[in-house]
Amino acid sequence: MPQTARARTAHRPRWWAELLLLAVVYGAYSAGRLLARGDVSTAVDHGLAILRIEKAFFLNAEHPLNRLFTSTPALGIPADFAYASLHYLVTPAVLIWIFRRRPAHYRAARAWLMLSTLLGLIGFTLLPTCPPRLLDASYGFVDTMAQYSSYGWWGAEASAPRGLGGMTNQYAAMPSLHVGWAVWCGVLLWRHGKSPLLRILGVVYPLVTVIVVMGTANHYFLDAVAGVAVMGAGALLTAPALRAADRGWTLATGRYAFVARHARLPVPAQAADEASVTGTTPVNSPVKPPIVSDGCETSTGERFPGQRTRTNSSTRTAGGTGAAADDAATAAR
C-alpha cells in the first residue's frame, strides 16, 4: 500500500468531513428510495411470490410471530418502537464508536456500510416488494404499526412520523436494510469489542432485529436473508474499493506534485521548516542549493594553496614524497 494510503488509514479523519460525507450519502440514499417507487401491483406480485416460496419451504415464520405481536401488546409495542428507532440510533452509535476507539478500522467500516447500502438501493429499484402488512387481510397479516400507532410517533405508513408517510417508500422491503445494518453493527461489535458485553450485544442485536421486522409484518424472512447477503457482498467489495480509492488518490497527488515542480511553486511550510532544522534542501524542492564557490574562479592547471593532486598508488609507492614535492613547488611559485 502506498505511504499516503497507509497514513490516511492509520490516522483518524476529520470528524466534520466525515459528518458532511455521511449526511450527503444518506440524503442521496433517501432520495434514491423515493425515486425507486415502482408500480404498486408489481410490488404486490413480488410480495406474494416471496410468500409462496416461503410456504413451499416452510420458511414463513412471520405468520406466527405477527400473531404473537398482535395479540400481546407487551411485545408488539416495544417491537414497533424498536423497528421505528433502533436502526437510526444504534448504527450511528457504532460508527462513532469505531471512529473514536478503532480509528485504524474506521475507513473500512464506513466503506462497507456505504457499499452495502448502495447495493440495497439497487435491490429496491430492481425488485419493489410489498411488505406483509400491506397485503390484503386475507393473507393473515396485521399491521402492528397501525394497531399501536397511538403509542408512538408513527402513523399507518410504516415508521414515518404522522403526516410524513409520503416521504418514505413503503414498497422497499427487499432487501431488509434493518437487518443488514444490524448485521454490520453486530460484526463490528464482535470483532472489535474487547468486553464480553459488547460481543454479546453483537450477537443479540441482529437476532432481535430479524424477529422484530418479521413480527411487525414489515419484512418477510427472505427479506432478512437478502439483507444479510447484501452485507456479505458489500464486505467482499470493500477491499477492492479501498484499493481503487487509494490508487486514485495516489494518481491525483502525483499529478499535483508534477505540476508543482514544473510551476516552481514555493516550498511547503512543513518542508521549509525541516530544511531550516537539518540544513538540507527538501527532495524535489524547486529551491536550488547555494553554490559554495560562487564568484571564485581558477585558471587551467591552477590549484588552491595546500590542495593535493590525485596520484595513483604506483606513483605514491615509487616516489613516496610526491605530495610534499607538489607543496614545495607551489610555495616556490
DAVENLIN-V500727 format. One record per helix or strand of 2 or more residues. SS is the DSSP state (H for helix, E for strand). FROM is the first residue (numbers start at 0). TO is the last residue. Records with the same first field share a line. If there is no record, write none. Layout:
BEGIN
SS: FROM-TO + FROM-TO
END
This chain:
BEGIN
H: 2-9 + 14-34 + 39-55 + 61-70 + 72-100 + 102-125 + 131-133 + 136-138 + 143-146 + 148-150 + 164-166 + 176-191 + 195-214 + 220-261 + 268-277 + 312-318 + 321-331
END
